[in-house]
Every structure is written in C-alpha cells, then in structure tokens.
Amino acid sequence: MKHNCLCPPRCCFLFSLCSLLLIMVSCRNVLDAPFSESAEKALSTLRIVSGFEIELVASEPMISDPVDMMIDENGLMYVVELHGYPLDKGGTGKIKLLTDNDGDGQIDKSTVFADGLMLPTGIMRWKKGVLVTDAPDVIYLEDTNDDGKADIRETLLTGFALSNPQHNLNNPLYGLDNWIYLAHEPSVATQSYKDEFGDEGEDILFPQLPQGPRLPQNANGRNVRFRPDTPELQMTAAASQFGQTFDAWGHHLLLNNSNHIFQELIAARYLQRNPDLLVTRVTQTLSDHGQPADVYPITKNPQHQLLTTVGVFTSATGLEAYQGGAFPTEFDNSTFVAEPVNNLVHVDKLADDGVSYTASRVYQQKEFLASTDSWFRPVNMYTGPDGALYVIDYYRKIIEHPEWMAEEVVQSGELYDGTEKGRIYRITPTGARSVDQSKGFRLGEASIEQLVDALASSNIWWRRNAQRLLVSRKEKEAVPLLRQMAKNIESPLGRLHALWTLQGLGQLSTEMIKQALTDEVPGIRENAIRLAELHLDDATMTDALVALQDDANSKVRFQLLLTLGFVDTPSVTKAREKMLFNDVQDYWIQVAALSATSLNENDLLEAVLNRFQADIPAYASLVQRLSAMIGRNGQPSELRKLLKRATKSGSKEAYAWQAPILKGLADGIKSKELSSVNYREEQNALVAAFFQHPSAAIRNASLQLLQGMGLPDGPVTLNAIHRAEKMAKNRKLPEKRRAEAINFLALGNPGRDSTMLKELIVPSEPLPVQLAALQTLSSIPGPMVSEYVLEQWQVMTPDVRSAALPTFLNNEDRTDLLLDAIETGQIKKTDIDRLMAVRLMTRRDEAQKDRARILFSEDANNQRQEIVKQYWASLELSGKAFEGKQVFQQNCAICHQIGGTIGTNYGPDLATIRNRQAASILNDILDPAQSIADGFDLWTVTLNSGESIQGIVSAETPTAITLRKTGGQETTISRQDIESLQSLGMSAMPAGLENSIDQQQMADLLAYIKEVK
C-alpha cells in the first residue's frame, strides 16, 4: 500500500508499506541482508517473557508461506499457504493438512489438502470440510473419501474485490451468534499493477442463488457476515484489515496497520433503521498507549526500508483475544497482536471502560515475544485445543510490495526469498501440561452429552467448536441438556454458549431469555438482550427489557438502548429517554438513542431543551443532531416552528441552544427541495438574525441555513443586500464581519454589483475579505470570474491564486479558459499544484481531460524529483528543532498536528514518523504524490444536486460517509444523496512546499519532527 506525505506506513501482514527511494540510498541494505536461519536456529533467536516457553510445531519442508491455521474437532491441523504474494496470481496457493501420528506434539506428516488457489488468506472449519477465503470467493472444500485431499470444491460466496492483496477478504471466524464473519476492507488497487490487482469487486452473492440475498459492490468495503444454510448475508458497520477476534462476550475487536485494536460498537442493523440519523463513527480505538502505539523490537540488522516507520505499529495483524484457559489468570481478557515488520508479538490487557474497553500494554518497554532474526514475520495467531497460543511465522526476507520498491530490488530475484520456508510455534506457560487433553476424547467423536459439557470449557476452542457442531448437526436431542447447561450456576460461559446454541437450533424459549436477563453476570444479561431482540414479537418481552433500564453495568444499558430502538410503546419511549439523559455525555449513548426506528425527534428535542445545560457540550451536540434529523424529514410545519423558536430574541442562555438548532437544520436540509413551500416569514427572520443578533454563533448559523434555503423575493431582501454591500465596503468593521457580509451577497444577485466585488480582490484588502469576494464573484453564472482572475493573475498573491484556481472548475467554459491560459503560458504549469492538475486530468468532459493529461502527465514526476534533489543538501545541514517548530507552525499546522497538539487534525500526526529516516521524510514533504497511504487519499463526491465536494474519507458506514476537508472541517453525507464517489488517486497534501521554505528551514523542520514524540 502507498502512504502519503508524512504518513506512517500502513502495513498489513505481508507489507511494511515502505518504498525504496532512488535517492541517497542504495539497495544494498536489502540485497545484502543476512541469510535465513534454519528452523532450529531460528527458534534460538526468539525472546519470550519470563514464565512462558515457545516450541517449534511445524516448519519447512512440511509447510511454507503459512498465513492462517485451524485445528479441527478431530485434531487435524490445516494450514493456509500463500505462495503467490506479492504478484503471482498463477494459482500457487495451497491448503496443507498436518498430522501428528505418534502423539509427541510434533508434526510428522504433511498432505496437500487442496491446491490451485490464487491468494488464499484464511480458513475455518465448517460442516465436514473447511471454508477458505480466496478473493474474489469464499470456497468450501471437503474430503469425502478420507484420503486427506479435498474432492469437493464449491464457491459459497463471490464478488469480493481482488485488489492490493492486503485488503482482500480474510480470516473467517465463527461468531457466538452463529454467524460466520469475514474480515474485509475497501479495495485499493496499486498504480503499477492495475491490470493484475485493479479489480474493485462486484455485488457479493451466493452464486448458486442468483436471486437470493446480495450486497452492493464489494460490500462497500465493510466486513461481511453470512449463514450458508439459511442463506443470509449482511454487511457489518466496520472494516478490518488482516484479522479479527471476539472476546468472551461476543464483542467484535478489529485492527488495521497502525491501529492494533479497536471495537465495532454500533452494528449495521441499528444504523439502517433510521435513515435520518447520519453516523459515520462506529468504532472506538481501545489503546491507551498511542495510536499508532510504540513497539520495542530487538531485531539485529533489521530490514527496514526507507519509508518504514520504526518504533511504532505499522503492520498490526492477526489479532487474537486469548481465551485458552492455560495461561496465568492475569492474562484473562488479554489480546495478542502480531507486528511482522518489527518482528514481534504484542500483548494488551482489556479493562472495562464504560460501553467499551481500554487496552493497556502488559509489559513496559518490551514485548511479549520478539526475535533478533529479521526474517521472523509473525502474521497470525490461533488458540488451540491445548490452550496454547500458536504463532504463524510467514518467514520471508522481503515483505514489501514491489509497487513501493526500487526497480533494483524488484529485479534482484530476491522478491520471493523465503517462499519455501515457514514456521508455526506453540506458546505455553513454563512447565505447563496440555489443557483439556485429560478429557480423553476428540471432540468430533464426542457424544451429545460431551459436546454440551464442552460448552463450559475454559478454552474457547472447545466452546466454539462444540457450539458449531451442535448447531450444524441440528442436534435436537441436545435441547434438554442445553436447557440444563443454561442454568449451570458454576459456569457463566457455559450458560452463555448454551443460550446461543439453543437459539441456533431454534429452541430458545422466551422464558429462558427472561431468566437470563436477570443473571448476576453482566455479560450474560447483555447477551440475553441481544437474544431478546430476536424475539420481540413476544409482547411480554418488552416489560422484561424495560426492567433493566437502571442496570448498574454500562454495557448492559448500552445494548438495552440499542435493542429497545426496535420497539414503539410509551413505556419503552420513556425508558429510552431516561437512559439517554442519565448518560447524555456519552457519544455512543446518544447515537444508540437517536437510532430508534420509532424516534419522535420533535418530542425528544423538547425534552432536551427543557433540560438544556449550556456548560455541558453534549446537550448542544444532541440538539444539533436532532435538529438535523428534523431538517431531513422536511416537514414544513415542524421546520417553521423550530425556525421561529431558534431566531426568537431571548436571553443569553437561549443562545446556547438556538445556534445548534440552526446549524442542525442547515445540515438537514442540504439535500431537500424546499422551493415548493413558502418559508418567507422564516427566511426574513433568518435575515434579521444575520444582521442584528448579538450572538456571533447565531449570526453564522443563520447564514449557513440561508445558504440552503435561499432568500425570499421582496423589499426585505433588497434592503438586506444594500446593507450587506455597505458592510462589505466598510473598512472600519472587523474583517470577519465584512467577509460574512460578502458571503451573504452570494445568496442574492451578486452580479448586480460585480464591480464592487472585483474592487475587494486587491492586495490592500485583508485576505479573508479577498477570498470571500472571490467566492461570491464565482457564484455569478458565466465566465466573468475566470476572465477577471486571468486579468489579475500577475498581481494576485499566492493565497488568492490558490483560492482562485478551483473557481475555474465550476463549469466547462471556465475550465476551457484555464486550459487555454496554461497552454499559452499566461498561467505557468508550475503555478498548478498536483491536486489541481489531477482534478483537471479527471474531468468528465473527455476533451478537457485529454488536454489536461497532455499538459501535466509528461514531466510532473521528473519535475518533482528534480526539486527533491535540490533539497538533498538540507540533509547535510545542522537543523535547529526550535526554529523548525516555527517552520511547522507557519507551513504545516494547517493540515497536521504533532504529538496530538498544535495544528489541525487533517493529515497524519507528524510525531508518528519521528523514527523514519530524514531522507524519507524529505521525499514525502516535497513529492507527496509518490505514494499515498490508505485513508489519506483524496476523493471527489458528486451529489445528486450536482454539487461536488472533495476531501479525505475520514469515516464511513453503510448509510453515510464523512469527508474531511483542508483545515479539518468535516461534512457528513448520506449515501442516498451521492451520485458518484471517485478516488483521485493522489495525496491530500499538495506539492509546492519548496516555494515557502529554503534548505536550512527544511533542515530545521526535519530536526523538529525527529525530536518530537
């Protein structure tokens, strides 16, 4: 994957996301890397914390290139071999079947269970065979004649994107709720290998049931869950890169390269039931030690490339919530995650934190497992039937994708070094005996009684597989035993799995759910609420749920609020409102309450205003969300009522809630057609508020709302325009107020006095005034603004030029004028930054697109590299961090923070790259288009109204996306309002910083970035 300027490389299980630049660095550090170690010697390079021991289970030639594993109910080990990474789609992937015939714990036989797979990434036991993820498919493999080789191969699901391999679907997992979950991300095609990995996916469906359930293209880049037998198919709300896990109570924990643990808190079914609530934040980062968190490798001669982020998570993968029952009790509620680029395994401890968790590192300044061997590449983990933690070592020399390497490395012949190697290790407490082996039977041969007993095991392997077997076999004879287990006072986990197993068998009674709702264990009560959600057709269930509204546990109350959102009764409405106000400052509680299907926004808003506390920001955010929902509903009577209330003069206390109402309404009506309804009185009130209200927040919100509603015809509007013109020209007024007045003019007929606007776009005027006048002039139809900009181009300052260029893109006539000016040299190509050039080269008009590509595609890269070379000298200069701070504040803070402070949260935090080589940082500063990180590329969203918006997609769910624009401003957009969504394939950071800083300032900036943590 790519990364953009100053962005920490985002690496998956096989990528460090680094590129080897052809500047000042040779490729010898890769090509002359140490040779690989034998499996036995590699074991001696591993360092594990005191109290644990690690042993080799399997290695080459038994296995090679392993990325996932699974041990079935018969004790057979299956291993996924991914030989094709990074570029080989020739069907080299395999599934190996490993057996230990003499019982000594060591693998002594390896059989090719299946081959001919393209890029397999995960495996799960299902029925009598296995499920394998191999984009674009989920495949079922089964051996029917017991020869150790699959003779059935059936595609269960298809349509997933086959793109940059780190984003392909992976790691299927059987959930507590009897759904199968697939980790999955949006497609990200490489630039150099588009033909091989440019597939963006299709509708996802069961190919044997073309008229059955289906998901939109590539599931909108979300995780997927499905039930093959029913069949059912759904998107989840969040995405995960390589790996996923559930804790004991079914909470879904996910990860990506730089964020090693986060939780999906709002399921898709809750978001989809109320389309008027636009929510894009559905996950919460759990780490309390940074994001990306620091890591502590011990590697000798590490093979970090120039762009590798050293010392922090850059390739988090294979997340595993340990529930093996064999580790000391202090490891209960622990999560393990691999970091292959830094050759280590990290462990955190989860602690309750309201509706979610906090993940804290168990060991300070060191890791649970690390290696001195740079070829050690832990990529996944698995909890076995013995309670051990199995670590899967891909063991490769080079794990970068060739997209981001120097050609010398790609052509070196070493791209696949290690493809014949691979190891699996077993970690156990020192001197511990295998757990659960004393039961003396294989789970696959177990009786129904033994399977039910296994639901109470301390080891998730036994619980999960016993539940799966009982459900898939439809063991109705187990029902009496399961009902008895559901009352087992000695085993909360046994009760939990018994309840979900009964649900999977269709034998869970409402009485058992009600009993579970009163269980002493919060996790049981929480799951009982989820189960009750599947039985809401029982009228008595609602009363049992409402009785939990004062539950002492935050997670229980949160789940209750989510589930009650499906019910519409007076008692439920009252309970939901009570729970909301008891925890009103919790963002997740607000979202849960507002997601209700039967929500009456007006009644709830009235309740909020009656309790409003200006010193608690949560009340203002709640008012704004509710007002936005009312605006989206578009009911004229309600809009009028709320507008009148929000613009009415009152006390200063009222201002605190009036402004959020207006802002919310402005957000809500963006996509609504209001022209058919007469809002003259309300529009006049907003005009009056804009000019007269003592609160600046209300004045600004009134303008924002008028921009959506427009101005009414009549004398009030004419007088307002005259007043705005006078304010715009009045240099005694604050520049901000003048700019507001100029923005107001854009609501009317600014063409009536375009001369005045032009007179305000002069160097003697404050910059905010000039920019406002330019934007208002641009709102006048026709090419006038473009003609004026071209006339004044030579005297315009850089900031005004930057604002003027986008005005050429409003229509084809203006764009033609810009291209003419560039072709004739009136505007130099060097005046056009990379962002603007890409926008021109991606125009819908084919003729304009072709003209732009001729102008800009020939020498853009060469120009950038020449500039980079000119600044090499700064690497030899002595930089002063104090001076560099000033450079940062003046040039970088508009888009970046550093160490979580100073600046704007738009691009990545620069403190996260402090360990990168200075040459790498220099290159990204001056040539940000060379590589782009996932999450920091630019997108264009075209709305149904024709409006076009650009920015970073900072968050998304199945119902909405959020665009973050330069300066950190965010706009949330309903997917229903989107006509098209297009990636521009470029960094959000424009090139051209060399125009603002010299070589010494660059040296100072580098010193500052390297120093700050």
N, C-alpha and C positions, 0 to 999 in steps of 0.2 A: 504494500500500500504506500501511497505517497504521503508526504507531510509538507505543510506549508511553512512559510517564514516563522521561525522561532517556535514552531510547534513541536512538542515532544513526539518522537516517532511512535507510531501506534502499531504494535506488533502483535501478531497472533501466534498460535502455537508453532508456526513454521517461519515466521517473519520477524525480523528486528526492525523492519520498515526503514532501513537505512540505505543510503546510496553512496557509492564510492565516487566522489567528485574527481574530475580530471584537473584538480588544481592543488598544487603544492604537496600532494600526497601520492605516493606510488602505490601500486597494488601488492607490493611485496609482503606487507603485513598479512595479507590473505594467502597469497600463493606460497609463502614460506612458513605457514602455520605449522605447529607441531603435529606429528603423526598421531593417528588414533591409537588408543590403548586397547589391549586385549580385554575381554570381558572381566577376567580375573583381576587384572591390574587396575582396570577402571574402578572396580569395587574399592580398592585401597585409596582412591582419590576422593572418596565421598566422606564428608564430615557430618555426622548427625549428633544432635544434642544428647547430653547425658541422660541415661535412663531408657534409651532406645537402641535397638540394633537393626542393621539392614543386611539382607542377604540377596544373592542373585537367584532368581527363579528360572529365567529363560534368557537366552541370548542367541546370537548367530552361531551356527547356521540354522538353528531351529526357527528363528524369526528374524525379520529385518524390517526397518522403517515402521515400527508399530506406532499407532496413534490412539487406539482405544482397545479395550478388552472387556470380556464378560465371562463369568463362570456360571454355568447353568445348573439346574437343580440336580443334575447327575454328576456334578463335579468336573465337567469338561470345560476347558478354557478355550475361548475363541478370541483371536487377536486380529485386529484390522491392520493391514499393511498398506501404507500409502507410498508406493514407489514413484508415482508419476509427478510428485511435486518437484520442481515448480512448473514445468512446461509440457510434460508428456501426457497427452490425452489418448495414448495408444492402448489403453485397457490393461495396464500392468498391475492394477490393484488386486489384492487378494484378501481372503479370509483364511486364517490358519486355525486348525483345530489341534490343540496341545493336550497331551495326556501324561500322567504320572503313573506308570504301570506298576512300579514297585513300592509306591507309597512312601517314598523318602522325602517328598516335598519338592523334588526337582523334576523338571520336565525331561522326559526321555523319548518322546515320540512327537513328531510334527507331521500333520497331514494338510494338504491344500483342500480346504472345505469348499472354496469357490474361488474362481479367478475371472479374468476378463472384466474386472471392474475399472471404472475410469479414475475417479479420485475419491475413494471411499473415506468417510470421516467419522463414522460411529456405528455402534452395534448394540442391540438389545434383544434379549430372549423373548420370543412370542410364540404361543401355541407350541407346536412341535419343532419349530425352527428358530430363525433369527430375523430381525429387521435390520437392514443396513442402509445408512444414508449415503447416497452416491448421486450428487446433483446431475441431472435435474430430477432424480427419482428417489423414492423410498422403496426398497426392494425387500421382498420376503424370500428367504432361502430355507429349504428343508431337505433333509436326508431321509428318504423313505425306506431304504434297504440296509441301513446301518453299516455302510461301508466307509463312513467318515467323509463322504463327499455329497454336496447338495445336488439333488436331481430334480428339484422343483425350484424354479426362479419366476417369481411373479411380481410385477410392478404394482404396488398398492397405491402410491400417490405419484403424481408427476406435475411438472410445470415450474419447479424451482429454478432460479437463475443459476447458470454456470458461468460465474464471473471470476474475478480475482479470488483464488481458492480460499483465502482466509475468511471470506464472507459467505461461503456456501453452507447449506444446512448441515447440522452435525449433532452428535451426542443425543440420540433418542433416549427417553427416560420415562419409566412407568410411574405415574403420579399416585399419590394417596387417594385421589378421587377417581381412579380407574381410567383416566385419560392418558394417552401417550403424548409426551411433549417433545418437540423438536427445537433445538437452539437454531437461531436463524437471524440473518441481518439483511439490510438492503444490498442490492448488487452494486459492486464497484468495479467497473471494467478498467483494465490498465490501458495506457495510451500506446505503448509499443507492441502490445499483443492483443489488439482489439479483435482480430479475426478469431483467435483461439479462445479468448475469455471476455468477449463483448456481449454475451447473451444476458438480457435483462429479465428473462423469465416470461412465463405466460400465466394464464389462470391456473390455479392449483386445484386439482380434482382427482377423483378416483377414476382411472382410465377405463375400468370395467363398468363404470356407472356414469356415462357422459351426461345423463340428465339428473344426476344426483347433486349433492352439495358441492359448491365450488367457492374458491376465494379469488379476489381480484389479483391482478398481475403480481406474482412473487409475494403475495400476501402483504403487499405494501411494506415489505421489509420487516415484518413483525415475526416473533416466534409463532409457531403453529402447534395446535393440539388436535388429536383426532382419535376416533374409535373405529377400527376397521370393521367390526362386526355389525355395527348399528345401521348404516355407517353415519358418522358425524364428523364434521370438520370445521374448525374455528381458528381465527387469529387471536392471539393474546394482545395485551396492550403494549408490551415492551419487546425489546430485541436483546439478544445476547450473542456474543461473538463465537468463541470456541469453548463451550462448556456451559453447564447449568447444574443446579442442585436444589434439593428441597431439605429444609430442616425437619425435625421430627414431627412438627405440627402442620406440615404442608405449605410453609411459606416459601415462595419461589425466589431463589437467590441467583443472580446473574453477574456477568462481568463483561468488560471489554479490555482492550490492550492496556490502557493506562488507569482504568478504574477496576481494581481487582475484586470488588464486591459491592453490589447494590441490590436492592429488592424491588420487585414489582408490587406496588401497594394497591393499585386500582385495577381490577380486572376489566377486560373489554366489555363484558356484558353490562357493567354498571355505567360505563361511558356512553354506550349506544342507546340507552333507553330514554335519554333526554337530550335531543339534538340542539336545544337552545343553550346548553352549557358547553362552552368550548374549553377543553382542558388538554394541555399537551405535556404536563409534567405528571408522569405516572410512576416514577421510580424515585427511590431515595438512596443516596450514597451512604454506606454504613461506616466506612473507615474513619476513625478519629485521629489517624496519624498521617493525613495528607492524601491528596488525590491529584497526581499520582503519588503513592506512598514511597518512602525511601526503602531501598533494599540494600543488603550487605553481602555482596559476592566475595568469594575468596579465590577466584579463578586466577591461575598462573597463565601468563601470556594470553589474555582474553582476546577473542577475535571480534572486537567491536569495530564496526565500520565508522566512517567519518560522521555519519548522521545518527549513530546510535546514542540514545540518551542513557548515560551511565549513572547508576546510583539511585534510580527510581524505577517503578514498574513501567515497562514498555512492551511487555508481551504476556500479560496475565492470561492464564489459560487453565482449563481442567479443574475448575472449582469443585470441591468436594466437602460437604458438611459431614464430618466424621460421626458415625453412629454405630461403630463396630462393637462397642462394649468391651474391648480388650485393653484399651489404653487407660491410664490412671484417671480417676474421676475429675481431676482438674481439666481434662481435655473434653469433658462433656460440653456440648454446644460450641465446639471448635470447628473452624473451617480451614481447609488447606488449599493452597493455590500454587500452581507452578509458574515459574518465570524463566523460560528457556534461554532467553538472550543472556541473562545474568547467571545461568547455570545453578539454579537454586529452587527450593520449595519453601514457601512462607506459611506461617500459621497465625490465625487470629482467634480471639475468644469473643463470642457474641454475648452481649448483655442487653436485657430489656431496656428500651428507651421509648416509652410511650407506645404508639401504634406500631413501631418498628424496632430496630436493634441498633446498637453501636458495636462496631468491630474494633477490638483493641489488640495490638500485637502482643503475643505471649512472651517473646524474647526481645530484649532491647539490644540494639547494635549487633545483632546476629540473627541467623535464620535457622529454621528447624533442620533443614538439610541443604548442604551446598557442596560443590565439587571444585577441586583445583583444575579439573580437566575441562578445557574449553569446548570439547565435543559433547559434553553431557548436556542433553536437551530434554528435560522433563516436560512432557506435553499434556499428560492426563493422569488421573488417579482413580482408584477403584477400591471400594471396601469389599473384602472377600468374605466367604462363609466362616473363615477362621478368625475374623475380627481384625485381620491385618490390613494395613494400608498399602496397596500396590501402586508403585510409581512406574509409569511408562516412559521410557527414555528413547526418544527418536534417534539419538546419537548420530548427528550429522556435522560435517565440517562447516558448511556454509548453509545458512538458513534464510538469507536474504532473497528477495525476489529479484530476478535479473533486470526487471524494469528499472531498478534503482542502483545498478552496479555499473562500474566502468566496463567497457567492452573487453578490456584485457582479462578481467575476471570471468566474464561470460564465455570467452573463447579459450579459457585456460584448460578446459577439460576436467576441472575440479568441481563443477557445479553440483554433481551428484556424488561426490566423495562421501562415503559412509552409507550409501543406499543398500549395501549388502550387510549392514550392521543394525543392531537394535537390542535393547535390554529391557527386562521387566524385573523390578526389585520388590521385595516384601519387607515392610517395616513393622516391627513388633516391639513391645516393651522388653527390656533386657531380661532374659531368662524365662519369658512367659511361655506357657503352653498354648497350643491352639484352642480357641474358644469354640464351643458348640460341637466339636468333634465327638465329645463324650456321648452325644445322643445316639451314636451308633447306627445312623441310617442316612441314606441320601434322600434329600427332600423329594426327588422325583419318584422314589419308591415308597414314600410315606403314606400311611393310612389317613383317612379323613380326620381322625382324632389327632394324629400327629401334626397334620397341617394346621389345624386350628390352634394347637398348643404353640406352634412356631410363631403365631401372631403376637405372642407375648415375649418373644426373644429380645434380648438386649441389643441384638445385631440387626440392623436394617436389612441386610441381605436376606435373612431368614424371614423377616416380617413381610418385606416387599414381594419376595418370590412366593411365599405361601399364599398371600392375598391374590396375586396374579393367577396362580394355579387354580385356586378355588373358584375364582370368577370365570376364568376362561373355560374351565371344565364344567361350569354350571352345576356345581356340586350341591344340589338342593338338600341332599341328606345331611349336609353340614349345618343346616339352618338351626336346629335345636342347640347344637354345640356352640355355634356362633352367638346365639342369644345368651347362652350361659357365660361365654367369654366377655360379652358386652357388659356384664355385671361383675367382672373379676375385680375385686377391690384391691388386689395386690399388684395389678399391672395396668397403669393408665394407658400405656402404649398398646397393650392387648385389647383394652376396651375400644381404643381409637380405631385400630385396624379391623376389629370385629364389626364395628358400625359401618365402616366404608365397604367392607366385604359384603355385608348384608345388603347395602344399597346397590352394589354391583350385581348382586343376584336378584334384585327386585323384591327382596323380602324384609326390608326395614320398615317396621311399623311406626306410626306417628307416636304411639305411646313410648316406644324406646327412645325416640328423639327427645320427647319432652323430659324423660328421665335424665338423658344426657345433658339437657340444658341446665340442670341443677347440680351437675357433677362438681366435686370440690376442686378439680384441676382446671385452670383457666383454658388450657389448650383443648380440652375435651369440650368445654362449653362453646368455645369459638368454632370448632368443627361441627358441633351439633347445630349451630346457627346456619352454617353452610348447608348442612343436610336438610334442615327445616326449609331452606329456600327452595328445595326440590319438591316440597310437599305443602306448598302454601294454599293448595285447593282445599285443605282441611281447615275449616273455619276456626276450630279450637286452637290451631297452631299459633295464630296471631296473638292470642292472650298470653300464651306461654312465652312468646318472644318479648312482648311488651314488658313482661315482669322482670326482664333483665336490664331495663334501661338505666338502673343505678348500679350495675355491676362494678366491682372495685377494679377490674382489670381493663386497661386502655384498649388492648387488642380485642377483647370481647365486645366492648362498647362500639368500637370502630366497625367490626364485622356486623354487629347488630344494626347499626345505622345504614350500612350498605344494603343489607338484606331487606330491611323494612322499607327501602325505597321502592320495592315492588308492590307494596300494599297501600290501599287507599281507604282508610277508615278514620273516623275522628280520633279514636284513641291512639292510633299509630301516628297521625299527624302531630298530635300533642306530644307524644314521646320523642319523635324526631326533633321537634323544636326544642324540647328541654335538653336533649343531648347536645344539640348544636350550641346552645348558649352556655352550657356547662364547660365546653371545650372550644369556645369560639376562636381562640388564638391559634388553634392547631389548623394548619392549612389543609391537612388530609380530612379532618372532620368537616370543614367547610365543603370540600368537594363531595364528600360522601352525602352530606345533607342535601346539597343542591342537585345531585344526580337523580333524585327520586322521580319516578315516572309520573306520579300524581302531584308533583310540586305545584303549589299555588304561589307564584312569585310575588304577587301583589300583597297577599296576606302576610307572607313571611317578611317582606320588606317593611311592612307596617310594624311588625313585631320588632325588627331590628332597630328601626328609628326610635321606637319607644324606649329601647334600652341603650341607645347610642352613647358611647363614651369616646370623646374626642381624643383622649390621651392613650387610647388603645388602638393602634393602626388596623388591627384585624376587623374592627367594625367598618372602617372606611372601605377596605378591600371587599368585604361582604356586601356592602351597599352597591359598590360598583359592579360586582358580578351579577347581583340580582337585577340591577337596572339594565345591564347589557342583555340579560335574558328577556326582560320585558320589551326592550327595543327590538330584539329578534322576532318576538311574537308579532309585533307590528299592529296591535290592537289600537285603533285611533283613540278611543275613549280613555284607555289607560295611559297612552302616551301624553295626551293633553293634560290629564290630571297630574301626572308626575312632572311634566314640564312646568306647569303653573306653580307647583309646590317648590320646585328647585330654583325658580327665578324670583320667588317672592322675597321681598326685603324682610329681614329679620335680625335676630341677634347674632353676635359673632359665633355663638355656639352652633347656630344653624348652618353657618358657612361650612363647617367641618363635614356635614353630610350632604349639603347641596352640591358641592363640587363633584364628589364621587357619583352622584346621580347623573349629572350632566355628562361626565366622562363615560359612564357606563352606557347611557343612551346613545352617545356618539359611536361607541364601539358596536352597539347592537344594530343600529340602522344602516350600517355601511352597505349591506347587500340588499336593503329593502327599497322597494319603489314606493315613495311617499307622495309623488306628484298628483295622484288621483284624489288625494284628500286635502281639504283646505285646513292648513295649520297657520293661517295668517296671524291670529292672535298670539300664538305661541312663538312664532318667528319674531314678531315685533318685541315680545318680552325678552327674547334672547338678544336682540339687537340692543335693547335698552341696557341689559345686564352687561353686555360687552363694553359699552361706553361709560356706564355710571356705577357699576357695582364696586364697592370698596375692596372686595376680595380679589386679588390677582388670580387666584386659583379658579374662581368662578368666571372671571372675565375670559381666561384662556379656555376653560371648558365650554363656555358659550360659543366662542369662535369655532372650536372643534366640532360642536354639534351643528352649527350653521353651515359648516363645510359639507355636512352630509344632507342637510335639509334644504339648503339654498335660501335666498332672500325672497320675500313676497313682493309683488308689484304694489306700487303706491307711494304716497308722499313720505312716509316714514323711511322707506329705503333710500329715496333720493336725498333726504336730509342727512341720513346716516353716511352716505357716500361722500357728500360735501364735507361732513365733519371729519371723516377719515382722511380725506385729501389734505385738509388743513393740518391735522395731526402729523401726517407723513412729512410735510414740509417744515414743521416747526422744530428747529434745531435746539430749542430750549427744553424740549421734552426728553426724557431718558430714551436712549437708542432702542431699548427693548420695546418700549411703548410705541415708538414710531414704526418699528418693524411689524408689530401686531396690527397697527392701522393699515399698513401696506398690504398685509395678508388679507385683511378684511375687504380691501378693494377688489381682490380676485373673486369675491363672491358675486359682485355686481357686473358691471360692464367696464372693465379696466381699459378697454380700447377707446373710451371716450376722452381719456387724457393720457395717452401713451407718452406724450412729450414729457410730462412730469415724471413718469417712471424712469424714462431714459436719463433725465437730469439727476436722478438719485443714484445712478450707477456710475459714479465717478470716484476717483481716489480720495477726494476730500470728504466723502461721506463715510461714516462708520461702517465697518464690514457687515454687521447684521442688517443695516438699512439697505446696503447694496444688494445683498443676497435676497432679501425679501422683495425688493423691487424687480430683480431679475426673474424670480419665480412668478411674480404677478404678471410681468410682461409676457412670460412664457404661456400664461393661461389664455392669452388673446389668440384666437384661431388665426391660422395662416403663418407665413414665413417671416413676419416682421421681426420677431425676436432674434431669429437667426441672422437676418440681414444686419441688424444693429450690432450683434456680437461680432460679426466679421468686420464691420466698420471700426469697432473699438478694440479689436483684439490686441493690437500692439501696445495699448496703454493700460490694458487690464492687468491687475495684479494676479499672481498665481492662484490665490484662493478664489478669486472671482472667475478666473478661467476654468478652474476645476468644477465650479458650480454651473458654469455656462455650457460646458460640453454636453451634459446629459439632456439639455433642452433641445438639442438637435435630433433626439431620438423619438420625439413625440409623434411625428408623422413622417411619411416618405419624402415629402417636399423638403422638409428641413434636413433630413439625412442626406439627400442629394446635394444640398448646398454645402454641407460639411465635407462630403467626399470630394466635391469639386475643389474646395479650398485646400484640401490636403494634396490633391493631385497637382494643383498649380503652385503649391508651395506657400500659399498665403498663410496656412497653418502648417507648421512643420510636423513631420511624423513623430519627432521626439517630444512634441507637446502632448501627444496622445499616450496616456499610460496604458498598461497592459489590460486593465479592466475595460477601459473604453474600447480598445481595439477588439477584444473578444466580443463585446456586445455588438460591435459593427459587423464582425465576421459571423455572427449568428442571427442576423436579421431574417425575418420571414420573407422579405422581398428577395427573390433569388438574384436579381441583377445587382442590388446593393450588396448582398452577401459576397458575390463574386468579385465585385470591385474592391471591397474591403480586404478580401483574402489576398488579392494580388498586391495590395499596398502593404500589408502587415506580415504576411506569413513568410516572406522571403528571408529577412535578415534579423527578425526580432531576437532569436536566441543568440546569434552571433554578437549583436549589439550588447546584450546583457552580459555575456561572458567577457567582452572587452572591458566593460565597466568594472566587473569583478576583478579582472587582472590589474586594473589601475589602482585598486584599493588593497592589493596584496601588501603593499608597503606598510599599511597600518598594523599588520601583524607583527612587524619588527619594532614598532614604536612602543614606548613605555606609556601605558594608559593610566589615567587617574580616575579611580572609581567615583570620587566626589564630583569631578567635572562630568563624568559620564551620566550621573544622576540628572544633571541639568539637561543634557542631550536627550535623555529618555523622556523627561517631563515635557520638553518642547516638541518632540518629534514622534514619540511612540505611545505616549499615555492616552492619546485619543482612541486607541484601539486595544491597548494591552494594560494589564496590571502586572505587578511584580511582587511576588510574595504575598498575594492577596490584598495588597494595599496600593495606593496611588494609581490613578488611571481608570480606564474603563474596561469592563468585562465583556470584550467583544472577541478578540483573538485569544490565543492561549496565554496563560500566565508565564512570563519570561523566566521566573525563578525555576521552573521545571526543566530548563535546558542548561542550567548552570554548569553541569558536568560535561557538556558537549565540547568538542574541540573548537577553538576560536575560529578556525578556518571554516568549519561547518556553519557556525552562526553567521559569519560574514557572508557566506554564499547565499544563505536564505534571506538575509536582510536585503541584499542587492538584486537577487534573482528569485523572488518568491514564486514565480511560475514554474520553476524547475521541478518541484514536487509539491503535492498537495495532500494534507492529511485528511482522512475521513472525518467529517464533521466541521471542517474549516474551508470547504469549497463553496463557491458562490452558486446560487440558484436564482432563476427568474420564475416568478409565479404570475401567470396571466389569469385575471379574474374573469368571470362571466360578463362583468360590466365593461371589459376591455382594458381596465387598469392593469398596469404591470408593476410589480414590486420585486426588488432584488435584495438578497441578503443571505446569511447563513441559516440553514435549517437547524435551529438550536434545540428543537424538541418536536415530537410528533406522536400522535396516537391514531387509531383507525378513524377518528372523527375530525381531527384538526391538526394543523401544523403551526409552529411559531417561527417566524422569520426575525432574526436579529440583524439590525442594520448598523452601519458605522455609527459609533457613539454609544452603542449598547441599547438603543431603543428597540423594543420588541413589538411585533404585531402578530396576533393570533388570528388565523384564518380558518374558517370552516371548509372542510373538503368539498362540501356541496357548492361552495362559491368559486371553486377553482376550475378554470377551463383547461389549463395545462401547467405542468411543473417540469422545468427543464434545468438540468445542471449545465453551467457554463464551462465546466472542466478547467477551472482556474482558481488560484488562491484568492482569498478575500483581501489579501494585502496587496495593494498596487505597488508596482515598481516605481522607482524615481527618488528614493531617499537620498541618493548621491547629490541631488540638487540642493539639499538642505544642510548636509554635513560634509566636512572635509576629512582627510585621512586621520588627522590627530583626534578629531571628535569621534571618529569611528573607533579608534583605539580606546578612547575613554569609555565609550558606550560598551564595548566588549568587556572592559575591566569591571564595569559596574554590574553587568549581567552575570559575569562569572563569580562575583563576590557575594551577591545577594542570595539568601536562601529562603 
